[in-house]
């Protein structure tokens, strides 16, 4: 495999991973919409003070998001993507 082909494949892998991460984040925010809304309401109209005034809401949001946005979830999504690729051919993420 030539250098150019390898570079193209690496770029494609990065784009696929970016798309999977985006999909993972969208799902997480959908699942944690209530906490995201509470944090957004707390943060509205604040600047630097948001760090200490919304600490509780930020912690709740992060605790909700973590089960949906960790490396294990991403690896599982990658496996599903590869399985789809092998089974069907080109799949758009």
N, CA, C and O atoms as a CHARMM CRD file, in Angstrom:
* protein
*
  372
    1    1 UNK  N      0.86200  -1.18500   0.00000 PROA 1      0.00000
    2    1 UNK  CA     0.00000   0.00000   0.00000 PROA 1      0.00000
    3    1 UNK  C      0.89500   1.22900   0.00000 PROA 1      0.00000
    4    1 UNK  O      1.84600   1.32400   0.77500 PROA 1      0.00000
    5    2 UNK  N      0.58200   2.14300  -0.85700 PROA 2      0.00000
    6    2 UNK  CA     1.37100   3.34500  -0.98100 PROA 2      0.00000
    7    2 UNK  C      1.06200   4.36400   0.09700 PROA 2      0.00000
    8    2 UNK  O      0.04600   4.28900   0.78800 PROA 2      0.00000
    9    3 UNK  N      1.94600   5.29400   0.21400 PROA 3      0.00000
   10    3 UNK  CA     1.80900   6.35900   1.21700 PROA 3      0.00000
   11    3 UNK  C      0.51800   7.14400   1.03300 PROA 3      0.00000
   12    3 UNK  O     -0.16900   7.45000   2.00800 PROA 3      0.00000
   13    4 UNK  N      0.18800   7.46800  -0.20600 PROA 4      0.00000
   14    4 UNK  CA    -1.02000   8.27300  -0.47700 PROA 4      0.00000
   15    4 UNK  C     -2.27500   7.49200  -0.10500 PROA 4      0.00000
   16    4 UNK  O     -3.19100   8.03600   0.51200 PROA 4      0.00000
   17    5 UNK  N     -2.31400   6.21900  -0.48000 PROA 5      0.00000
   18    5 UNK  CA    -3.47600   5.38200  -0.15300 PROA 5      0.00000
   19    5 UNK  C     -3.63300   5.26400   1.36400 PROA 5      0.00000
   20    5 UNK  O     -4.74500   5.35300   1.88600 PROA 5      0.00000
   21    6 UNK  N     -2.52500   5.06400   2.06500 PROA 6      0.00000
   22    6 UNK  CA    -2.55400   4.94200   3.52200 PROA 6      0.00000
   23    6 UNK  C     -3.04100   6.24400   4.15800 PROA 6      0.00000
   24    6 UNK  O     -3.82000   6.21400   5.11100 PROA 6      0.00000
   25    7 UNK  N     -2.59300   7.36800   3.64600 PROA 7      0.00000
   26    7 UNK  CA    -3.02000   8.66800   4.15800 PROA 7      0.00000
   27    7 UNK  C     -4.51800   8.85500   3.95200 PROA 7      0.00000
   28    7 UNK  O     -5.21100   9.35900   4.83500 PROA 7      0.00000
   29    8 UNK  N     -5.01800   8.45000   2.78700 PROA 8      0.00000
   30    8 UNK  CA    -6.45700   8.56100   2.51700 PROA 8      0.00000
   31    8 UNK  C     -7.26800   7.69500   3.46300 PROA 8      0.00000
   32    8 UNK  O     -8.31300   8.11600   3.95700 PROA 8      0.00000
   33    9 UNK  N     -6.78500   6.47800   3.71700 PROA 9      0.00000
   34    9 UNK  CA    -7.49300   5.58400   4.63600 PROA 9      0.00000
   35    9 UNK  C     -7.49300   6.13300   6.05200 PROA 9      0.00000
   36    9 UNK  O     -8.50700   6.05000   6.74500 PROA 9      0.00000
   37   10 UNK  N     -6.37300   6.69200   6.49600 PROA 10     0.00000
   38   10 UNK  CA    -6.30500   7.28800   7.83400 PROA 10     0.00000
   39   10 UNK  C     -7.25500   8.46600   7.95300 PROA 10     0.00000
   40   10 UNK  O     -7.92100   8.63700   8.97400 PROA 10     0.00000
   41   11 UNK  N     -7.31500   9.28200   6.89900 PROA 11     0.00000
   42   11 UNK  CA    -8.22500  10.42000   6.91800 PROA 11     0.00000
   43   11 UNK  C     -9.67100   9.93500   6.97300 PROA 11     0.00000
   44   11 UNK  O    -10.49700  10.52100   7.67400 PROA 11     0.00000
   45   12 UNK  N     -9.98200   8.86400   6.23400 PROA 12     0.00000
   46   12 UNK  CA   -11.32800   8.31400   6.24200 PROA 12     0.00000
   47   12 UNK  C    -11.66800   7.77500   7.62900 PROA 12     0.00000
   48   12 UNK  O    -12.77600   7.98400   8.12200 PROA 12     0.00000
   49   13 UNK  N    -10.72700   7.08800   8.25700 PROA 13     0.00000
   50   13 UNK  CA   -10.95300   6.55200   9.60400 PROA 13     0.00000
   51   13 UNK  C    -11.24200   7.69400  10.58300 PROA 13     0.00000
   52   13 UNK  O    -12.12300   7.58200  11.43600 PROA 13     0.00000
   53   14 UNK  N    -10.50100   8.77800  10.45300 PROA 14     0.00000
   54   14 UNK  CA   -10.71200   9.92000  11.33800 PROA 14     0.00000
   55   14 UNK  C    -12.09100  10.53000  11.12000 PROA 14     0.00000
   56   14 UNK  O    -12.76200  10.91300  12.07800 PROA 14     0.00000
   57   15 UNK  N    -12.51500  10.62000   9.86500 PROA 15     0.00000
   58   15 UNK  CA   -13.83600  11.17600   9.57300 PROA 15     0.00000
   59   15 UNK  C    -14.93400  10.28100  10.11700 PROA 15     0.00000
   60   15 UNK  O    -15.93200  10.76900  10.64700 PROA 15     0.00000
   61   16 UNK  N    -14.75400   8.97500   9.98800 PROA 16     0.00000
   62   16 UNK  CA   -15.74000   8.03300  10.52600 PROA 16     0.00000
   63   16 UNK  C    -15.79900   8.16300  12.03900 PROA 16     0.00000
   64   16 UNK  O    -16.88400   8.19100  12.62000 PROA 16     0.00000
   65   17 UNK  N    -14.63000   8.24300  12.68400 PROA 17     0.00000
   66   17 UNK  CA   -14.60900   8.37300  14.13700 PROA 17     0.00000
   67   17 UNK  C    -15.25300   9.69100  14.58200 PROA 17     0.00000
   68   17 UNK  O    -15.97900   9.72200  15.57500 PROA 17     0.00000
   69   18 UNK  N    -14.99200  10.76400  13.85900 PROA 18     0.00000
   70   18 UNK  CA   -15.62300  12.04800  14.18100 PROA 18     0.00000
   71   18 UNK  C    -17.14000  11.94000  14.06900 PROA 18     0.00000
   72   18 UNK  O    -17.86700  12.45500  14.91800 PROA 18     0.00000
   73   19 UNK  N    -17.61200  11.27500  13.02800 PROA 19     0.00000
   74   19 UNK  CA   -19.05300  11.10700  12.83100 PROA 19     0.00000
   75   19 UNK  C    -19.65100  10.25700  13.94700 PROA 19     0.00000
   76   19 UNK  O    -20.74100  10.55100  14.43800 PROA 19     0.00000
   77   20 UNK  N    -18.94400   9.20700  14.34800 PROA 20     0.00000
   78   20 UNK  CA   -19.43400   8.35700  15.43600 PROA 20     0.00000
   79   20 UNK  C    -19.44700   9.12000  16.75900 PROA 20     0.00000
   80   20 UNK  O    -20.37600   8.97500  17.55300 PROA 20     0.00000
   81   21 UNK  N    -18.41600   9.93200  16.99300 PROA 21     0.00000
   82   21 UNK  CA   -18.39400  10.74200  18.22300 PROA 21     0.00000
   83   21 UNK  C    -19.56000  11.73700  18.23600 PROA 21     0.00000
   84   21 UNK  O    -20.19900  11.94200  19.26800 PROA 21     0.00000
   85   22 UNK  N    -19.82000  12.33600  17.10400 PROA 22     0.00000
   86   22 UNK  CA   -20.92200  13.28500  16.99900 PROA 22     0.00000
   87   22 UNK  C    -22.25100  12.58700  17.28000 PROA 22     0.00000
   88   22 UNK  O    -23.09300  13.10300  18.01500 PROA 22     0.00000
   89   23 UNK  N    -22.42300  11.42900  16.69600 PROA 23     0.00000
   90   23 UNK  CA   -23.64300  10.64700  16.91900 PROA 23     0.00000
   91   23 UNK  C    -23.78700  10.26600  18.39600 PROA 23     0.00000
   92   23 UNK  O    -24.88300  10.30500  18.95500 PROA 23     0.00000
   93   24 UNK  N    -22.65200   9.89400  19.02100 PROA 24     0.00000
   94   24 UNK  CA   -22.64800   9.52300  20.42800 PROA 24     0.00000
   95   24 UNK  C    -23.04700  10.72100  21.29100 PROA 24     0.00000
   96   24 UNK  O    -23.83700  10.57700  22.22400 PROA 24     0.00000
   97   25 UNK  N    -22.51100  11.88600  20.98700 PROA 25     0.00000
   98   25 UNK  CA   -22.83000  13.09600  21.75700 PROA 25     0.00000
   99   25 UNK  C    -24.29100  13.49700  21.59200 PROA 25     0.00000
  100   25 UNK  O    -24.94200  13.90100  22.55600 PROA 25     0.00000
  101   26 UNK  N    -24.80800  13.38500  20.36300 PROA 26     0.00000
  102   26 UNK  CA   -26.21600  13.71800  20.12700 PROA 26     0.00000
  103   26 UNK  C    -27.13100  12.81900  20.94800 PROA 26     0.00000
  104   26 UNK  O    -28.09700  13.28200  21.55400 PROA 26     0.00000
  105   27 UNK  N    -26.81300  11.53400  20.95700 PROA 27     0.00000
  106   27 UNK  CA   -27.62600  10.58500  21.73500 PROA 27     0.00000
  107   27 UNK  C    -27.55100  10.92000  23.22400 PROA 27     0.00000
  108   27 UNK  O    -28.56600  10.91000  23.92100 PROA 27     0.00000
  109   28 UNK  N    -26.36000  11.21200  23.69900 PROA 28     0.00000
  110   28 UNK  CA   -26.16800  11.53500  25.11400 PROA 28     0.00000
  111   28 UNK  C    -26.95600  12.78000  25.50300 PROA 28     0.00000
  112   28 UNK  O    -27.62400  12.79700  26.53700 PROA 28     0.00000
  113   29 UNK  N    -26.88000  13.81900  24.68200 PROA 29     0.00000
  114   29 UNK  CA   -27.61300  15.05300  24.99200 PROA 29     0.00000
  115   29 UNK  C    -29.11900  14.82900  24.94200 PROA 29     0.00000
  116   29 UNK  O    -29.86700  15.44000  25.70500 PROA 29     0.00000
  117   30 UNK  N    -29.55600  13.96400  24.05600 PROA 30     0.00000
  118   30 UNK  CA   -30.98400  13.63800  23.99100 PROA 30     0.00000
  119   30 UNK  C    -31.41500  12.92000  25.26400 PROA 30     0.00000
  120   30 UNK  O    -32.46700  13.22000  25.82900 PROA 30     0.00000
  121   31 UNK  N    -30.59800  11.97400  25.70900 PROA 31     0.00000
  122   31 UNK  CA   -30.91300  11.21500  26.92800 PROA 31     0.00000
  123   31 UNK  C    -30.85400  12.09700  28.17400 PROA 31     0.00000
  124   31 UNK  O    -31.56300  11.84300  29.14800 PROA 31     0.00000
  125   32 UNK  N    -30.01800  13.12300  28.14700 PROA 32     0.00000
  126   32 UNK  CA   -29.81300  13.97900  29.32000 PROA 32     0.00000
  127   32 UNK  C    -30.39400  15.37700  29.11600 PROA 32     0.00000
  128   32 UNK  O    -29.92300  16.34200  29.71800 PROA 32     0.00000
  129   33 UNK  N    -31.40000  15.48300  28.28300 PROA 33     0.00000
  130   33 UNK  CA   -31.97500  16.78700  27.94300 PROA 33     0.00000
  131   33 UNK  C    -32.44600  17.55700  29.18000 PROA 33     0.00000
  132   33 UNK  O    -32.30000  18.77800  29.24600 PROA 33     0.00000
  133   34 UNK  N    -33.00000  16.85800  30.13900 PROA 34     0.00000
  134   34 UNK  CA   -33.49500  17.52200  31.35100 PROA 34     0.00000
  135   34 UNK  C    -32.35400  18.21000  32.09800 PROA 34     0.00000
  136   34 UNK  O    -32.49400  19.35300  32.53300 PROA 34     0.00000
  137   35 UNK  N    -31.22900  17.51500  32.24400 PROA 35     0.00000
  138   35 UNK  CA   -30.08200  18.08400  32.95800 PROA 35     0.00000
  139   35 UNK  C    -29.42700  19.20300  32.14700 PROA 35     0.00000
  140   35 UNK  O    -28.97300  20.20000  32.70800 PROA 35     0.00000
  141   36 UNK  N    -29.38200  19.03400  30.83600 PROA 36     0.00000
  142   36 UNK  CA   -28.81700  20.07400  29.97400 PROA 36     0.00000
  143   36 UNK  C    -29.64500  21.34900  30.07300 PROA 36     0.00000
  144   36 UNK  O    -29.10200  22.45400  30.09100 PROA 36     0.00000
  145   37 UNK  N    -30.96100  21.18600  30.13700 PROA 37     0.00000
  146   37 UNK  CA   -31.85200  22.33400  30.25700 PROA 37     0.00000
  147   37 UNK  C    -31.64800  23.05400  31.59100 PROA 37     0.00000
  148   37 UNK  O    -31.60700  24.28400  31.64000 PROA 37     0.00000
  149   38 UNK  N    -31.52200  22.28900  32.66000 PROA 38     0.00000
  150   38 UNK  CA   -31.29100  22.88900  33.98400 PROA 38     0.00000
  151   38 UNK  C    -29.97500  23.66900  34.00100 PROA 38     0.00000
  152   38 UNK  O    -29.90100  24.76800  34.55200 PROA 38     0.00000
  153   39 UNK  N    -28.94300  23.08900  33.39300 PROA 39     0.00000
  154   39 UNK  CA   -27.65100  23.77100  33.34800 PROA 39     0.00000
  155   39 UNK  C    -27.74200  25.03700  32.50800 PROA 39     0.00000
  156   39 UNK  O    -27.20700  26.07800  32.89000 PROA 39     0.00000
  157   40 UNK  N    -28.41300  24.95200  31.37500 PROA 40     0.00000
  158   40 UNK  CA   -28.55800  26.12100  30.49600 PROA 40     0.00000
  159   40 UNK  C    -29.32400  27.23700  31.20300 PROA 40     0.00000
  160   40 UNK  O    -28.96800  28.40800  31.07600 PROA 40     0.00000
  161   41 UNK  N    -30.37100  26.88100  31.94700 PROA 41     0.00000
  162   41 UNK  CA   -31.14200  27.88700  32.68600 PROA 41     0.00000
  163   41 UNK  C    -30.27400  28.54900  33.74000 PROA 41     0.00000
  164   41 UNK  O    -30.33900  29.76400  33.93100 PROA 41     0.00000
  165   42 UNK  N    -29.46200  27.75300  34.42600 PROA 42     0.00000
  166   42 UNK  CA   -28.58400  28.31100  35.45500 PROA 42     0.00000
  167   42 UNK  C    -27.53600  29.23300  34.82900 PROA 42     0.00000
  168   42 UNK  O    -27.22200  30.28700  35.38100 PROA 42     0.00000
  169   43 UNK  N    -27.00000  28.83300  33.68200 PROA 43     0.00000
  170   43 UNK  CA   -25.91200  29.57800  33.05300 PROA 43     0.00000
  171   43 UNK  C    -26.37000  30.84000  32.32400 PROA 43     0.00000
  172   43 UNK  O    -25.55300  31.70900  32.02100 PROA 43     0.00000
  173   44 UNK  N    -27.64600  30.94600  32.04500 PROA 44     0.00000
  174   44 UNK  CA   -28.16300  32.08400  31.28300 PROA 44     0.00000
  175   44 UNK  C    -27.81600  33.40100  31.97400 PROA 44     0.00000
  176   44 UNK  O    -28.10500  33.58800  33.15600 PROA 44     0.00000
  177   45 UNK  N    -27.20700  34.29200  31.23900 PROA 45     0.00000
  178   45 UNK  CA   -26.89400  35.62300  31.74600 PROA 45     0.00000
  179   45 UNK  C    -25.65200  35.68800  32.61300 PROA 45     0.00000
  180   45 UNK  O    -25.33000  36.75600  33.13300 PROA 45     0.00000
  181   46 UNK  N    -24.95200  34.59500  32.78300 PROA 46     0.00000
  182   46 UNK  CA   -23.75300  34.58500  33.62000 PROA 46     0.00000
  183   46 UNK  C    -22.51900  34.49600  32.73300 PROA 46     0.00000
  184   46 UNK  O    -22.60000  34.06100  31.58400 PROA 46     0.00000
  185   47 UNK  N    -21.39700  34.90300  33.26600 PROA 47     0.00000
  186   47 UNK  CA   -20.13600  34.74900  32.54200 PROA 47     0.00000
  187   47 UNK  C    -19.23400  33.83600  33.37100 PROA 47     0.00000
  188   47 UNK  O    -19.46400  32.62800  33.42700 PROA 47     0.00000
  189   48 UNK  N    -18.24800  34.38200  33.99300 PROA 48     0.00000
  190   48 UNK  CA   -17.30300  33.57600  34.77400 PROA 48     0.00000
  191   48 UNK  C    -17.97200  32.95100  35.99600 PROA 48     0.00000
  192   48 UNK  O    -17.58000  31.86400  36.42200 PROA 48     0.00000
  193   49 UNK  N    -18.95200  33.60500  36.55500 PROA 49     0.00000
  194   49 UNK  CA   -19.60300  33.09800  37.76300 PROA 49     0.00000
  195   49 UNK  C    -20.33600  31.77700  37.53600 PROA 49     0.00000
  196   49 UNK  O    -20.70100  31.09900  38.49600 PROA 49     0.00000
  197   50 UNK  N    -20.55000  31.41100  36.28600 PROA 50     0.00000
  198   50 UNK  CA   -21.22700  30.14900  35.98900 PROA 50     0.00000
  199   50 UNK  C    -20.44700  28.97600  36.59300 PROA 50     0.00000
  200   50 UNK  O    -21.03900  27.96400  36.96900 PROA 50     0.00000
  201   51 UNK  N    -19.12800  29.11100  36.68500 PROA 51     0.00000
  202   51 UNK  CA   -18.28900  28.02600  37.20300 PROA 51     0.00000
  203   51 UNK  C    -18.69700  27.62800  38.61300 PROA 51     0.00000
  204   51 UNK  O    -18.83900  26.43700  38.89000 PROA 51     0.00000
  205   52 UNK  N    -18.88900  28.57400  39.50100 PROA 52     0.00000
  206   52 UNK  CA   -19.24000  28.22400  40.87600 PROA 52     0.00000
  207   52 UNK  C    -20.73800  28.26900  41.14200 PROA 52     0.00000
  208   52 UNK  O    -21.22400  27.54800  42.01300 PROA 52     0.00000
  209   53 UNK  N    -21.47000  29.08600  40.42200 PROA 53     0.00000
  210   53 UNK  CA   -22.90400  29.17700  40.69000 PROA 53     0.00000
  211   53 UNK  C    -23.69100  28.01000  40.09200 PROA 53     0.00000
  212   53 UNK  O    -24.78800  27.70700  40.56300 PROA 53     0.00000
  213   54 UNK  N    -23.16100  27.36100  39.08000 PROA 54     0.00000
  214   54 UNK  CA   -23.87300  26.25600  38.42600 PROA 54     0.00000
  215   54 UNK  C    -23.12400  24.93700  38.59000 PROA 54     0.00000
  216   54 UNK  O    -23.30400  24.00700  37.80400 PROA 54     0.00000
  217   55 UNK  N    -22.29900  24.87000  39.60000 PROA 55     0.00000
  218   55 UNK  CA   -21.49300  23.67000  39.82500 PROA 55     0.00000
  219   55 UNK  C    -22.36600  22.43100  39.99600 PROA 55     0.00000
  220   55 UNK  O    -22.06000  21.37800  39.43700 PROA 55     0.00000
  221   56 UNK  N    -23.44300  22.54700  40.75900 PROA 56     0.00000
  222   56 UNK  CA   -24.32700  21.40100  41.01400 PROA 56     0.00000
  223   56 UNK  C    -24.94700  20.91400  39.69700 PROA 56     0.00000
  224   56 UNK  O    -24.95600  19.71400  39.42400 PROA 56     0.00000
  225   57 UNK  N    -25.45900  21.83400  38.89000 PROA 57     0.00000
  226   57 UNK  CA   -26.09600  21.45900  37.62500 PROA 57     0.00000
  227   57 UNK  C    -25.08300  20.84900  36.65800 PROA 57     0.00000
  228   57 UNK  O    -25.39400  19.90000  35.93800 PROA 57     0.00000
  229   58 UNK  N    -23.87300  21.39900  36.64900 PROA 58     0.00000
  230   58 UNK  CA   -22.82600  20.87300  35.77100 PROA 58     0.00000
  231   58 UNK  C    -22.44900  19.45200  36.17500 PROA 58     0.00000
  232   58 UNK  O    -22.24300  18.58700  35.32400 PROA 58     0.00000
  233   59 UNK  N    -22.36100  19.22300  37.47200 PROA 59     0.00000
  234   59 UNK  CA   -22.02200  17.88200  37.97100 PROA 59     0.00000
  235   59 UNK  C    -23.12400  16.88900  37.60200 PROA 59     0.00000
  236   59 UNK  O    -22.83400  15.78100  37.15000 PROA 59     0.00000
  237   60 UNK  N    -24.37700  17.27800  37.79200 PROA 60     0.00000
  238   60 UNK  CA   -25.49500  16.40000  37.44100 PROA 60     0.00000
  239   60 UNK  C    -25.48200  16.07100  35.94800 PROA 60     0.00000
  240   60 UNK  O    -25.69200  14.92200  35.56000 PROA 60     0.00000
  241   61 UNK  N    -25.23400  17.08700  35.11100 PROA 61     0.00000
  242   61 UNK  CA   -25.19000  16.87800  33.66800 PROA 61     0.00000
  243   61 UNK  C    -24.05100  15.92700  33.30600 PROA 61     0.00000
  244   61 UNK  O    -24.24600  14.99800  32.52200 PROA 61     0.00000
  245   62 UNK  N    -22.87000  16.15000  33.86700 PROA 62     0.00000
  246   62 UNK  CA   -21.72800  15.29000  33.56500 PROA 62     0.00000
  247   62 UNK  C    -21.96700  13.85600  34.01700 PROA 62     0.00000
  248   62 UNK  O    -21.58100  12.91400  33.32500 PROA 62     0.00000
  249   63 UNK  N    -22.60100  13.68700  35.17200 PROA 63     0.00000
  250   63 UNK  CA   -22.90300  12.33500  35.65600 PROA 63     0.00000
  251   63 UNK  C    -23.89500  11.63300  34.72700 PROA 63     0.00000
  252   63 UNK  O    -23.80600  10.42400  34.51800 PROA 63     0.00000
  253   64 UNK  N    -24.82700  12.38600  34.17800 PROA 64     0.00000
  254   64 UNK  CA   -25.78300  11.81600  33.23700 PROA 64     0.00000
  255   64 UNK  C    -25.10700  11.48100  31.90900 PROA 64     0.00000
  256   64 UNK  O    -25.37100  10.42600  31.33300 PROA 64     0.00000
  257   65 UNK  N    -24.24200  12.36200  31.42000 PROA 65     0.00000
  258   65 UNK  CA   -23.60900  12.18400  30.11600 PROA 65     0.00000
  259   65 UNK  C    -22.58000  11.05300  30.07900 PROA 65     0.00000
  260   65 UNK  O    -22.41400  10.39200  29.05400 PROA 65     0.00000
  261   66 UNK  N    -21.90200  10.83800  31.18200 PROA 66     0.00000
  262   66 UNK  CA   -20.78400   9.89200  31.19500 PROA 66     0.00000
  263   66 UNK  C    -21.13300   8.48100  30.69400 PROA 66     0.00000
  264   66 UNK  O    -20.37300   7.92900  29.89900 PROA 66     0.00000
  265   67 UNK  N    -22.23100   7.88600  31.11700 PROA 67     0.00000
  266   67 UNK  CA   -22.53200   6.53300  30.62400 PROA 67     0.00000
  267   67 UNK  C    -22.75500   6.46000  29.11500 PROA 67     0.00000
  268   67 UNK  O    -22.65500   5.38200  28.53000 PROA 67     0.00000
  269   68 UNK  N    -23.05200   7.58000  28.48700 PROA 68     0.00000
  270   68 UNK  CA   -23.32000   7.61400  27.04900 PROA 68     0.00000
  271   68 UNK  C    -22.12900   8.09300  26.22800 PROA 68     0.00000
  272   68 UNK  O    -22.12900   7.96100  25.00400 PROA 68     0.00000
  273   69 UNK  N    -21.10600   8.65100  26.89200 PROA 69     0.00000
  274   69 UNK  CA   -19.99500   9.26900  26.16000 PROA 69     0.00000
  275   69 UNK  C    -18.63500   8.82600  26.68800 PROA 69     0.00000
  276   69 UNK  O    -17.78600   9.66400  26.98900 PROA 69     0.00000
  277   70 UNK  N    -18.42500   7.54400  26.80000 PROA 70     0.00000
  278   70 UNK  CA   -17.11800   7.07200  27.23800 PROA 70     0.00000
  279   70 UNK  C    -16.48000   6.21700  26.14800 PROA 70     0.00000
  280   70 UNK  O    -17.11800   5.90700  25.14200 PROA 70     0.00000
  281   71 UNK  N    -15.24500   5.84500  26.34700 PROA 71     0.00000
  282   71 UNK  CA   -14.50400   5.09500  25.32600 PROA 71     0.00000
  283   71 UNK  C    -15.14600   3.73900  25.03400 PROA 71     0.00000
  284   71 UNK  O    -15.10300   3.27000  23.89700 PROA 71     0.00000
  285   72 UNK  N    -15.72900   3.11600  26.03000 PROA 72     0.00000
  286   72 UNK  CA   -16.37700   1.81800  25.83000 PROA 72     0.00000
  287   72 UNK  C    -17.53000   1.95100  24.84500 PROA 72     0.00000
  288   72 UNK  O    -17.68200   1.12200  23.94700 PROA 72     0.00000
  289   73 UNK  N    -18.34100   2.98900  25.00900 PROA 73     0.00000
  290   73 UNK  CA   -19.46900   3.22600  24.10400 PROA 73     0.00000
  291   73 UNK  C    -18.95500   3.49400  22.69100 PROA 73     0.00000
  292   73 UNK  O    -19.50500   2.97000  21.72300 PROA 73     0.00000
  293   74 UNK  N    -17.91300   4.30000  22.56900 PROA 74     0.00000
  294   74 UNK  CA   -17.35000   4.61300  21.25700 PROA 74     0.00000
  295   74 UNK  C    -16.82000   3.34800  20.58000 PROA 74     0.00000
  296   74 UNK  O    -17.04600   3.14400  19.38700 PROA 74     0.00000
  297   75 UNK  N    -16.12400   2.50600  21.32500 PROA 75     0.00000
  298   75 UNK  CA   -15.59900   1.26700  20.75000 PROA 75     0.00000
  299   75 UNK  C    -16.73500   0.35900  20.28100 PROA 75     0.00000
  300   75 UNK  O    -16.62700  -0.29100  19.24200 PROA 75     0.00000
  301   76 UNK  N    -17.81600   0.31800  21.04400 PROA 76     0.00000
  302   76 UNK  CA   -18.97600  -0.48500  20.65500 PROA 76     0.00000
  303   76 UNK  C    -19.59100   0.06000  19.36400 PROA 76     0.00000
  304   76 UNK  O    -19.98000  -0.71000  18.48700 PROA 76     0.00000
  305   77 UNK  N    -19.67700   1.36700  19.25100 PROA 77     0.00000
  306   77 UNK  CA   -20.20100   1.97700  18.03500 PROA 77     0.00000
  307   77 UNK  C    -19.29600   1.67900  16.84000 PROA 77     0.00000
  308   77 UNK  O    -19.78100   1.45200  15.73100 PROA 77     0.00000
  309   78 UNK  N    -17.98400   1.67900  17.06700 PROA 78     0.00000
  310   78 UNK  CA   -17.04000   1.35700  15.99400 PROA 78     0.00000
  311   78 UNK  C    -17.25100  -0.08700  15.52400 PROA 78     0.00000
  312   78 UNK  O    -17.25300  -0.36000  14.32400 PROA 78     0.00000
  313   79 UNK  N    -17.43000  -1.01200  16.48400 PROA 79     0.00000
  314   79 UNK  CA   -17.65600  -2.41100  16.13200 PROA 79     0.00000
  315   79 UNK  C    -18.93100  -2.55800  15.30800 PROA 79     0.00000
  316   79 UNK  O    -18.96100  -3.29200  14.32000 PROA 79     0.00000
  317   80 UNK  N    -19.98600  -1.85400  15.72300 PROA 80     0.00000
  318   80 UNK  CA   -21.24400  -1.90000  14.97500 PROA 80     0.00000
  319   80 UNK  C    -21.04400  -1.34700  13.56200 PROA 80     0.00000
  320   80 UNK  O    -21.57600  -1.89400  12.59600 PROA 80     0.00000
  321   81 UNK  N    -20.29300  -0.28700  13.44900 PROA 81     0.00000
  322   81 UNK  CA   -20.03000   0.32300  12.14400 PROA 81     0.00000
  323   81 UNK  C    -19.27200  -0.65700  11.24200 PROA 81     0.00000
  324   81 UNK  O    -19.62200  -0.83400  10.07500 PROA 81     0.00000
  325   82 UNK  N    -18.24400  -1.28300  11.78700 PROA 82     0.00000
  326   82 UNK  CA   -17.45100  -2.23500  11.01600 PROA 82     0.00000
  327   82 UNK  C    -18.32900  -3.41200  10.58700 PROA 82     0.00000
  328   82 UNK  O    -18.23800  -3.87200   9.44900 PROA 82     0.00000
  329   83 UNK  N    -19.17300  -3.89600  11.48900 PROA 83     0.00000
  330   83 UNK  CA   -20.06900  -5.00400  11.15300 PROA 83     0.00000
  331   83 UNK  C    -21.01300  -4.60400  10.01500 PROA 83     0.00000
  332   83 UNK  O    -21.27900  -5.40300   9.11700 PROA 83     0.00000
  333   84 UNK  N    -21.51400  -3.37900  10.05600 PROA 84     0.00000
  334   84 UNK  CA   -22.38600  -2.89800   8.99100 PROA 84     0.00000
  335   84 UNK  C    -21.61700  -2.80600   7.67600 PROA 84     0.00000
  336   84 UNK  O    -22.13700  -3.15600   6.61600 PROA 84     0.00000
  337   85 UNK  N    -20.38500  -2.33700   7.75400 PROA 85     0.00000
  338   85 UNK  CA   -19.55000  -2.20000   6.56200 PROA 85     0.00000
  339   85 UNK  C    -19.30800  -3.56500   5.92300 PROA 85     0.00000
  340   85 UNK  O    -19.37400  -3.70700   4.70200 PROA 85     0.00000
  341   86 UNK  N    -19.03200  -4.55200   6.74300 PROA 86     0.00000
  342   86 UNK  CA   -18.74100  -5.89100   6.23100 PROA 86     0.00000
  343   86 UNK  C    -19.99000  -6.56200   5.68100 PROA 86     0.00000
  344   86 UNK  O    -19.91500  -7.33200   4.72400 PROA 86     0.00000
  345   87 UNK  N    -21.14100  -6.27200   6.28500 PROA 87     0.00000
  346   87 UNK  CA   -22.37500  -6.92700   5.89900 PROA 87     0.00000
  347   87 UNK  C    -23.07300  -6.30400   4.71300 PROA 87     0.00000
  348   87 UNK  O    -23.66900  -7.01800   3.90700 PROA 87     0.00000
  349   88 UNK  N    -23.01600  -5.00800   4.58700 PROA 88     0.00000
  350   88 UNK  CA   -23.80800  -4.30200   3.57400 PROA 88     0.00000
  351   88 UNK  C    -22.99500  -3.59700   2.51000 PROA 88     0.00000
  352   88 UNK  O    -23.49100  -3.35600   1.41000 PROA 88     0.00000
  353   89 UNK  N    -21.79500  -3.27500   2.81000 PROA 89     0.00000
  354   89 UNK  CA   -21.04800  -2.40300   1.91400 PROA 89     0.00000
  355   89 UNK  C    -21.04400  -1.01200   2.48700 PROA 89     0.00000
  356   89 UNK  O    -21.08300  -0.86100   3.70800 PROA 89     0.00000
  357   90 UNK  N    -20.99700   0.01600   1.65700 PROA 90     0.00000
  358   90 UNK  CA   -20.90700   1.39400   2.16900 PROA 90     0.00000
  359   90 UNK  C    -22.11200   1.78400   3.01700 PROA 90     0.00000
  360   90 UNK  O    -23.25900   1.60900   2.60400 PROA 90     0.00000
  361   91 UNK  N    -21.84100   2.31300   4.20100 PROA 91     0.00000
  362   91 UNK  CA   -22.89100   2.78400   5.10000 PROA 91     0.00000
  363   91 UNK  C    -22.55200   4.21000   5.49600 PROA 91     0.00000
  364   91 UNK  O    -21.41000   4.49600   5.85600 PROA 91     0.00000
  365   92 UNK  N    -23.50100   5.08700   5.43800 PROA 92     0.00000
  366   92 UNK  CA   -23.29600   6.48000   5.83500 PROA 92     0.00000
  367   92 UNK  C    -23.64600   6.59400   7.30900 PROA 92     0.00000
  368   92 UNK  O    -24.72000   6.16800   7.73300 PROA 92     0.00000
  369   93 UNK  N    -22.73700   7.17100   8.09000 PROA 93     0.00000
  370   93 UNK  CA   -22.92800   7.30500   9.53900 PROA 93     0.00000
  371   93 UNK  C    -23.80000   8.48400   9.82900 PROA 93     0.00000
  372   93 UNK  O    -24.08200   8.77100  10.99200 PROA 93     0.00000
